């Protein structure tokens, strides 16, 4: 729910670290491309695939979910939209930056 609120309000007083890490970059992209982004919360019962994937605990349980960009693709994307300091959607095995977060 916090992520939806940050995206929809385009700011966050209580969660400034999240806003600074990701949301501000999303807002900049939306402004650049003259578009708006709205987030909607879906309970796990209505979003079964994502809910199931989010509950897996071992890489052997989700081999298809450990797909990763090639190093070249990541570098090209980072040149346009980066630089980044934290890989927010990574595992130890597919991280692209020294600092990463696994959800």
C-alpha positions in Angstrom: 0.0 0.0 0.0 2.9 2.4 0.8 4.2 2.1 -2.8 0.8 2.9 -4.3 0.5 5.9 -2.1 3.9 7.3 -3.0 3.3 6.8 -6.7 -0.2 8.3 -6.7 0.7 11.3 -4.5 4.1 11.7 -6.1 5.7 12.3 -2.7 6.1 10.9 0.7 6.8 12.6 4.0 7.0 9.4 6.1 9.0 7.4 3.6 11.4 9.9 2.1 14.1 7.2 1.5 11.7 5.3 -0.8 10.8 8.5 -2.6 14.4 9.5 -3.1 15.5 6.0 -4.3 12.8 5.2 -6.8 9.8 7.3 -7.0 11.5 10.5 -7.9 13.1 8.8 -10.9 9.7 7.4 -12.0 8.2 10.9 -11.7 11.1 12.4 -13.8 10.5 9.8 -16.5 6.7 10.5 -16.5 7.4 14.2 -16.8 9.9 13.7 -19.6 7.4 11.6 -21.6 4.3 13.6 -20.7 2.5 10.7 -19.1 1.0 9.9 -15.7 1.3 6.7 -13.7 -1.4 5.4 -11.3 -0.8 2.5 -9.0 -3.5 0.2 -7.7 -3.2 -2.3 -4.8 -4.4 -5.8 -5.6 -4.8 -8.3 -2.8 -2.9 -11.6 -3.2 -6.2 -13.5 -3.9 -6.6 -11.3 -7.1 -3.0 -11.3 -8.1 -2.1 -15.0 -7.7 0.9 -15.3 -9.9 2.8 -12.3 -8.4 1.7 -13.3 -4.9 3.0 -16.9 -5.4 6.3 -15.7 -6.9 6.8 -13.2 -4.0 6.5 -16.1 -1.5 9.3 -18.3 -2.9 12.3 -18.5 -0.7 15.0 -20.5 -2.6 16.4 -19.8 -6.1 15.7 -23.4 -7.0 12.0 -22.6 -6.6 12.1 -19.9 -9.2 14.6 -20.5 -11.9 12.6 -18.5 -14.5 12.3 -15.6 -12.1 16.1 -15.2 -11.8 16.4 -13.9 -15.4 18.6 -11.0 -15.7 19.6 -8.3 -18.1 23.0 -8.8 -19.8 25.8 -6.6 -18.5 25.8 -4.7 -21.8 22.0 -4.0 -21.6 22.3 -2.9 -18.0 25.1 -0.5 -18.9 23.1 1.0 -21.8 20.0 1.5 -19.7 22.1 3.0 -16.9 23.7 5.5 -19.3 20.2 6.8 -20.2 18.4 6.7 -16.8 21.1 6.2 -14.2 23.5 6.2 -12.5 22.1 4.0 -9.8 23.6 3.0 -6.5 21.1 0.4 -5.4 19.7 -2.6 -7.3 16.2 -2.8 -5.8 15.0 -5.9 -7.6 17.9 -8.3 -7.4 19.1 -11.5 -5.8 22.7 -12.3 -4.8 23.0 -14.2 -8.1 21.7 -11.6 -10.6 22.6 -8.3 -9.0 24.1 -5.6 -11.2 25.4 -3.3 -8.4 27.4 -4.0 -5.3 24.5 -2.7 -3.1 21.2 -4.6 -3.8 18.0 -5.5 -2.1 16.1 -8.7 -2.2 12.4 -8.5 -1.5 
